[in-house]
Amino acid sequence: MDNLTHSLVGLLVGEAAAAVANDSQRGLDPATKRTAMLGLMLVGSNFPDFDLFYTAFAGSKLGYLLHHRGYTHTLIGALVATLAMLGGCELWMRRQRLQPTAKDRMQLLFVALLAPLLHIAMDFTNNYGVHPFWPFYNGWLYGDSVFIIEPLLWSVAAPLALLFRSNSARYAIWLVLIGGSGLCLFSGLVPMLSGCVYLLLTALLLGLAAFASPRMALFTGVGSWLLTTLVFMMSSHIAGNRVGALAAAAFPGFRTLDHVLTPMPVNPVCWDVLLVQEDAKNAVLRRATLSLAPGLVQATQCPDGVAPNGTTAKLQPVPAPDGPAIHWKGEVTTPLEQLRTAVATSCEAQGFMRFARAPWLLFTSQTTTLGDLRYDRETGLGFAELQFASPPPPHRCTRPLPPWLPPRGDLLKDEMSSGAPPSSSVNGE
């Protein structure tokens, strides 16, 4: 999820928490407590993305892929963030000579812990995934439910445009709401009906903030956020069942290992689909658009926001007919033996497979390109594609790799499925 969305939802929840905090004659006054809660929610809702700073020093794509949404996006990381924020808050209160009560401290603790956990939960909802239970379980978890930039999650913060006390903060919220309107109406990614839903929700929440109590407006905003997420999650479940049935009928000779689902913005009806399948010799990735309501919107009428200008992977036509509910866009085939050889002989390939959920490999006489079709949106090398000499020379890992279990260990040898390094010259962990 983008940091703007994390910030908006965090501030909305912070305002709601401040509205229900019971104040007394002792301890922090309401305005001071509200300031502390909003500060904790804003910082904590972005704190897990602190890993972006140290991935910048990794100096490589692989370092970014392995360490973004890494240790800071775990329950232990959330606890560390909570302690750090509470320490900073305590220093601030001492400098201000404030005397919080035990109840004040418990409320601040609750907010400080909620904020990073909220960040991790929101990141779970898209197809990038998280592994929050490190070190007890190092596998990736994917929600496959919400687009990484979802304007409806900007709309739910509309009450803040009238309830924030700072003029600059209110203006910033207005700019976000106007930007979301432009994205819905003019980007071509959002159908007109969905764009109208965004505008209607925004107007409703602004009206509540103007004419109802602040508490009602804030609670309605929080409820709208939760309801929006629930609708997309339920739609994702339905889409997964539909894709499974369509794949079984269209490709009886292949075993489906996974399906990666991504909705269109403000649109729980149209979904981008990646099928991960295998037969005895090959891994095959098949990309498609799925419509959950083909009687209303056929798959070919859904917005096509993924890789409109082509991909680095050389997609070939899918040997299956389109239908009202499914539109096949292309497929890429990777020989399993080539993929396993690359992983067994290259530290970079082994590390990459601890991230890649939809891996493909392009082998030529001079270079080997390894990519993840989830994020293949251009004809050149993108952030989720590595290229090295072909065949890759044996390369020992001079630094330990993170312990993340390979999402596609089912395509690799048994030792990689368990997260252990291959029995070769690679020394990963």
N, C-alpha and C positions, 0 to 999 in steps of 0.2 A: 504494500500500500504506500502511496506517496506521502511525503511528510506534511503536505498541506492538509490532507484528509486526517492524518493522525492528530495534527494540531487542532483542527476544528472540532473533531469529536471529543478530544481531551478537554478542550475549554468548555464545551457544552456540558460534559459530565461534571467538570469542576464547578461550574455555576450551579448546576442542579444539587451537587453535594453541599455547596455553601448555603443554598436556599433551605435545606432541611436540617442543617446543623443547629442544634439547640444551644442558644446562647444564654449565659447567666451574667450576673453582676460581676463575677470574678473572672480572671483570666483574660484571654484575648477578646477585644471588642469585635463586633461583626464585620466591620470593614477590613480590619487587619487580618482576621481569619480568612475572609474571602480572598484577599490578596495572596496569602500564603497558599491556599488551596489551588488557586488558578496558576500560580507559579509552579507548584509541584506537578500539576496535571500537564502543563505545557512542556516543562522540561522532561518529565517522566514519559510522556507520550512520544517523545523523540529520542530518549536516551538509548534504547537498544540499537539505533542506527549510528551510535558512536563508532561502530565497527567500520563505517565508511572512511573514517580518518586513518585507521591503521591499515586498511586495505590499500589506501592511496600510497603507502610506503612499501607495499609488497612489490610494486614495480612490474606487475604482470597481470594478464587477464586471469590466469589460473589462481593467483593469490586473491583476487577479488571474488571469483566464483566460490572459492572454498571458505572464505572468511566472512563475506557478507551474509547476514542472517546466521551468523555462527554463534560463538559463545555468549555474546550479549543478548541473543534471542532465546535464552533458556530460562528456566525457573531459577537456577542459581544466579544467572546474570541479572534477572529481575530483582533478586534479593540484594545483590551487591549495589545495584542502582538505587534501591530503596534506602539502604544505609547511607550511601553517599549523599543523596538528596536530603535526608533527615539531618545529616551532619551540617550541610550547608544552611538548612533552615534554622537549625539551632544557633549557628554562629550569627545569622541575621537577627534572630530574636534577641540574642544577648547584646548585640551592638545597638539595637533599638531599645534595650532595657525593658523588654517585655517579660511578663510573668505568666506563661501559659499554665493552665491547670492540667491535671492528669487526663481529664476528659478531652481537653484541647489536643494534647499530645496523641491520644488514641485516634482522634479524627484525622490528624495530619498523617499519622502512620498509615491509616486505611487508604487515604488518597495517594500517598507516596508509593504504596505497594500496588494499588489498582492501576496506576498509570502505565508502568512498563508491561504489566500483564495484559492490559488492554491492547497495547501495541502488538504484542506477540499474537494475541487472539485475532486481531484484524489482519495481520500478515498471513495467518493460517488460511484465511478465506480465499486467497487466490492460488494460482497454479505454481507459484515459485516454491512454496512450502517452507516449513520450519522444522526444527528438531528440538523441541523445548525440554525434553526429559534427559538430556545429557547430564551426567555420564552414565545414567542407568539404562537408557535406551537411546541409541545413536541413529536410528532410522528417521527418514524424512516423513512428515505428515502434510498432506495436501487437502485443502478445502475445495478447490476447483469451483468456486461459487460466485465470487465478486471480481469484476474487472479491476485492474490495479489502479485505475483512475476512474472513480465512479461519481458523477456529478450529483446523484441523489444523496450521497453522503456529505456533499457540500450544502445541499438544500436544507438538511435537518438542522444545520447551525444557524438558520435564518433568524431565530429570536435574538441572537447575540448582536445583530445589526441595530437593535433598538435598546437592548438591555445593558450593553457594555457602558461603562461610565466615561471612558476615554473617547474623545472625538476621533482620534486617529485610529483606534481599534475598531470603532463602528464603521468608519470609512473603508477600512481594510476588508471587513466582512461584506460590505456592499459591493466592493470590487470583485470579490470572489463570486458572489451571487450573480452579478452581471456577466462575469466570465463564464460561469456555468450555463447561463442562458444562451450565450453566444455559441458555446460548444454544442448544446442541444439543438439549436436552430440552424446553424450554418456549417457545421463540420461535415455533414453527410453521414456520420456514424450513428446518428440517433433518429429513428423514425419520428414523423410529426406527432403521432399519438403519444409516444414516450416523452417527447419534448414538452407536450402539454401537461403531462403528469408532473414533470419537474416544476413547471411554472405554477401549477395549481398547488402543489405541496408548499412551495416557497411562499406563495400568497397567503395560504392558510396559516402558516407558522408566523408570518409577519403580522397578520391580523390578530392572532392570539397575543402576540407580544405587545400590540398596540392597545387592545381593548380588554384583554383578560388579565388575570394575575400573572406576575412573572413566573411563579412556581408552576402554574398550569402550562404556560408556554414552554418552559424548559422541560417539563416532564413529557409533554407532547413531542418535543424535538427528540428526546432520548428514546421515547417509544417508537417514533418514526424510523430512527436509525436501526433499532432492533428489529422492527417489522420488515424493513427493507432487506436487511441481511437474511432474515428468515425466509422471505419470499424467494430470494436468489438461491438459498441453500436447498429449499424444497424443489425448485426448478432444476437444480443441478442433479438431485437424486433422480428425478424423472428422466432427465436427459441421459444419465448414465444407463438407466434401464433400457431406454430406447436404442441407444448406441449398441449396447450388448446384443440386443435382439437383431438389429440390422447387420451387425458384423457376423454373427453366427449364420445368418441366412446367405449373405453375400460371399463369405470367404470360408467355406466349410473345411478347407484343408489347412487352415491356420489356427494357431492358438492365440487368443487375445490375452496379453499380459497386463495391459493397462489402457485406460483412456484418459486423456488430458482434456479437460473441459474449461472453456473460457467464454463467459457471456459477452454480448455486446453491451456498451454503456447504456444505462437506463432501459435495458431491454432483456427481461428474463425469458423471452420467447426464442431468440436467435442465439445460437451457440457455435463457437469455433471448436472443432473436434480434432484431436490427434489420436489415432489408434496405434498402439504399439503391439505388433503381432510377430509371431515367428513360425517357421516350419523347421524341417530337419536341418537345413543348411543356412537359412537367411533370417535376418531381422528385417521386418518391413514396417515402415511408418506411413500411415495413410491420413491425409488431411482432408477435412470435409466441413461443410456448414450444415447444421441441424436446425430445423424449425420444430418447436413443440406444438405449434398450432398451424399446420399446413393448410387447413381450410381458410385461415385468415391471412397468413403470410407464408408463401412457399419458400423453401430453402434458397432458391435462386433469387428471391426478392430480399433476402436478408442483407444488411450492410456487410460489405467485405472489407474489413479494416485490417486484415492480416496480410502482410507481404504483398501489397498491390503491385509492386514493381519487380517481383521475382525474389528468389531465394538463392543462397549459396549452394544449398543442396540441389542436385539436379533432379527435380521432380518429374516423374513420368506419369502418363495417364493411368488412372485406376481402372482395372478390368471389372468394373461393376456399373450397372446403369444408375442414373440419377432417378429420383422420385420426388414427389411433392415435399417429403420430410427431409430428404438428404441430397446434398449436392457435393459430389466428390471433386476435389481440387487437384490432387496429385499424390504421388507416393514415391518413396525412395527406399531402395533395397541395399542392405549391407550384409555381405557374407560374414557369418559368425566367426569363421576361422580367422579372417583378417582382423576383425575387431578384437578377438582374444589375443592374437599375436601382438597387436599394437599395445594392448594393456600389459602384456607380459614382459615387454621389452622397453617400455617408455615410462619414466616416472611421471611425465606430464599427462600421458594418457591415463595412467592409473589414478592420478589425482582428479582429472576431469570426470572420470566415471563415478567419483564420489559426489558429483553434483548432477550429472546428466540424467534426465528422466526419459528423454526421447532421443537417444544418440544415433547419429548416422556417421558413416565414414566414407570418404572419397579417396581412393588409392590410385595414384599415378606412378609412373616410373621415377619421378623426381620428388614428389611431395605427398604427404598424407594429411588430409584435413579431417578433423574430428569435431563434430558440432552437436548442438542440441536444437532440434527442430522447433521447440517451444518458442525460441527467441531468434529464429532465423528470419529476418525481415528485410534483408538486402542481398544484392548479388555479390558484394564483397564480403570480406571477413568482418563479422560483428563481434560483440563482446562475449558471445557464447560459442565461439569457434576458434580452435587452435590449429596451427599448421606447423608441421615439422618434416624433417628429411624422410624420404621413403626409400627403402624400409627404415623405420626409426632405429637408430643405433641403441645398443644397451646403455641404459643410463640409471645409475644408482641415485636414489633420493638422498641428497645431502642433508635435508631437513625433514623432520617428521611431518607426515601429512595429518590433517585433522581426522578424527576417528569416525567420520560420518559413514554410515553404511551405504554402499552403492545402490541408488534407486533401481538400477537395472542389473543387480547381481544375478537375476534370473537368466540373463543372456551370457553371463561369464562363467568361468570355472567355479567349482565349489568353494575354493578357498577365498575368492573374491566375494561370494555370496555371504560369507560370514564376516567380511570386513578385514580379513587378513591379507597381507601382501601375497602376490602370486609367487609360486616356487620358481623364481628366476633370479636374475641379478638385481632386481629391484628390492631395495630395503626401505619399506615405507614407514612402518611404525616400530 
